């Protein structure tokens, strides 16, 4: 027996002891109730855990089966009784709830797919923006490089003129 929160959880051996039956008999009763739509909590390994409501349902089942009812009829009657009295409403399977959950998840999946499509479109727009930005940056760099090259060529031309002028004066003065 364990306690997670305020509610007790019984292991199969504990539940069988409370009901004064063998574990194999408890397993058989659980399978009959599950066949009718009752759901017991199961751990990650598929092992059943029982709650106080399950104890109540199993005791009522045993009272009915000890009367003139067959096991199958008793299981059907107990599951119907539990549904009417809202015993373990989160544990009793309800086909309409299953359909509602199926619809909910289907809608949720559709919303997620729409969101994914919007994100993909946004990524495409962002990629185009980055391509345009990179193209503009390269054009600006080319323009600045070209201006720098032209300025450098201009400086080289001026140096050559000065060298030519200087050498011309040197030539003239050498002759004198």
FENGIDA-V392064 format. One record per residue. N is the residue number from 1. RES is the residue in one letter. SS is DSSP state (helix for helix, strand for strand, loop for the rest). PSI is psi in degrees with one decimal (* if undefined). OMEGA is omega in degrees with one decimal (* if undefined). Layout:
# FENGIDA-V392064
N RES SS PSI OMEGA
N RES SS PSI OMEGA
This chain:
# FENGIDA-V392064
1 X loop 132.6 179.3
2 X strand 161.2 174.6
3 X strand 119.6 176.3
4 X loop -52.0 178.9
5 X loop -120.4 178.1
6 X loop -18.4 -173.9
7 X loop 138.9 177.5
8 X strand 146.0 172.7
9 X strand 131.8 -179.2
10 X strand 139.3 172.3
11 X loop 162.3 -179.1
12 X helix -39.8 -179.5
13 X helix -38.0 178.9
14 X helix -43.2 -179.2
15 X helix -41.7 178.1
16 X helix -39.3 177.9
17 X helix -42.0 178.8
18 X helix -36.6 -178.6
19 X helix -7.9 -178.8
20 X loop 47.2 176.3
21 X loop 168.3 177.3
22 X loop 156.9 177.5
23 X helix -36.6 -179.9
24 X helix -35.9 177.6
25 X helix -41.7 177.0
26 X helix -44.4 179.3
27 X helix -41.8 179.1
28 X helix -45.4 179.5
29 X helix -40.6 179.8
30 X helix -41.9 179.4
31 X helix -39.7 178.2
32 X helix -44.2 179.1
33 X helix -40.2 178.6
34 X helix -34.5 178.2
35 X helix -30.1 179.1
36 X loop -5.3 175.9
37 X loop -2.1 177.4
38 X strand 139.8 -177.3
39 X loop 125.6 174.4
40 X loop 150.9 176.0
41 X strand 136.4 178.6
42 X strand 142.1 177.0
43 X loop -177.2 -177.1
44 X loop -24.9 179.7
45 X loop 7.3 178.3
46 X loop 7.8 179.6
47 X loop 134.4 -178.2
48 X strand 144.1 170.2
49 X strand 140.8 -175.8
50 X strand 146.6 177.7
51 X loop 175.4 179.4
52 X helix -38.7 178.5
53 X helix -36.6 177.7
54 X helix -38.3 177.1
55 X helix -44.3 178.8
56 X helix -46.2 -179.5
57 X helix -44.8 -179.3
58 X helix -38.0 177.1
59 X helix -44.6 178.6
60 X helix -40.1 177.9
61 X helix -45.4 -178.5
62 X helix -35.0 177.3
63 X helix -45.7 -179.8
64 X helix -42.5 -176.4
65 X helix -25.3 177.0
66 X helix -13.6 174.2
67 X loop -143.6 -178.0
68 X loop 4.3 -175.3
69 X loop 147.4 172.2
70 X loop 165.1 179.4
71 X helix -42.2 -178.9
72 X helix -43.7 179.7
73 X helix -40.7 179.1
74 X helix -42.5 179.3
75 X helix -44.7 179.0
76 X helix -45.4 -178.7
77 X helix -41.4 -178.2
78 X helix -41.1 179.4
79 X helix -40.9 176.2
80 X helix -43.7 179.0
81 X helix -43.9 -179.0
82 X helix -38.5 178.1
83 X helix -43.0 -179.0
84 X helix -34.9 -177.2
85 X loop 4.2 179.3
86 X loop 37.6 174.6
87 X loop 130.4 -177.0
88 X loop 58.5 -177.1
89 X loop -25.0 179.2
90 X loop -8.2 -176.6
91 X loop -25.7 177.8
92 X strand 129.7 177.7
93 X loop 136.9 177.8
94 X loop 123.5 -175.4
95 X helix -37.5 179.9
96 X helix -35.0 175.6
97 X helix -39.3 177.2
98 X helix -43.3 178.7
99 X helix -40.1 178.0
100 X helix -43.4 178.9
101 X helix -39.0 178.4
102 X helix -45.0 177.5
103 X helix -42.9 179.5
104 X helix -49.4 -178.7
105 X helix -33.7 176.6
106 X helix -45.4 177.0
107 X helix -41.0 179.7
108 X helix -43.3 178.6
109 X helix -41.7 177.6
110 X helix -42.4 178.0
111 X helix -42.2 179.2
112 X helix -39.9 178.0
113 X helix -40.8 176.5
114 X helix -43.9 179.3
115 X helix -42.2 178.5
116 X helix -42.9 178.8
117 X helix -43.0 178.4
118 X helix -41.2 178.6
119 X helix -39.3 177.3
120 X helix -41.2 177.1
121 X helix -41.1 179.2
122 X helix -40.9 177.3
123 X helix -39.0 176.8
124 X helix -45.8 178.3
125 X helix -41.1 -179.9
126 X helix -40.2 178.3
127 X helix -41.8 177.2
128 X helix -41.3 178.4
129 X helix -46.6 -179.8
130 X helix -38.6 178.1
131 X helix -44.4 178.7
132 X helix -42.4 179.1
133 X helix -45.0 179.8
134 X helix -40.8 178.3
135 X helix -44.6 -179.9
136 X helix -42.8 179.7
137 X helix -43.2 178.3
138 X helix -39.6 177.4
139 X helix -42.7 179.2
140 X helix -40.5 179.0
141 X helix -41.7 178.1
142 X helix -43.8 179.9
143 X helix -47.0 -179.7
144 X helix -39.1 177.3
145 X helix -44.2 179.9
146 X helix -42.8 177.9
147 X helix -43.8 179.6
148 X helix -39.7 179.1
149 X helix -42.5 179.0
150 X helix -40.5 177.6
151 X helix -41.5 179.2
152 X helix -42.6 177.1
153 X helix -40.0 178.6
154 X helix -42.1 178.2
155 X helix -39.3 179.2
156 X helix -40.3 178.3
157 X helix -41.7 179.8
158 X helix -39.8 178.4
159 X helix -41.7 179.7
160 X helix -40.5 178.6
161 X helix -43.3 179.8
162 X helix -39.5 178.1
163 X helix -40.0 -179.9
164 X helix -44.8 178.1
165 X helix -43.8 -179.2
166 X helix -42.6 -179.8
167 X helix -31.3 176.2
168 X helix -44.8 177.1
169 X helix -41.5 177.7
170 X helix -40.9 179.9
171 X helix -45.2 -179.8
172 X helix -46.3 -177.4
173 X helix -25.5 177.7
174 X helix -32.9 -178.6
175 X helix -25.2 -176.1
176 X loop * *
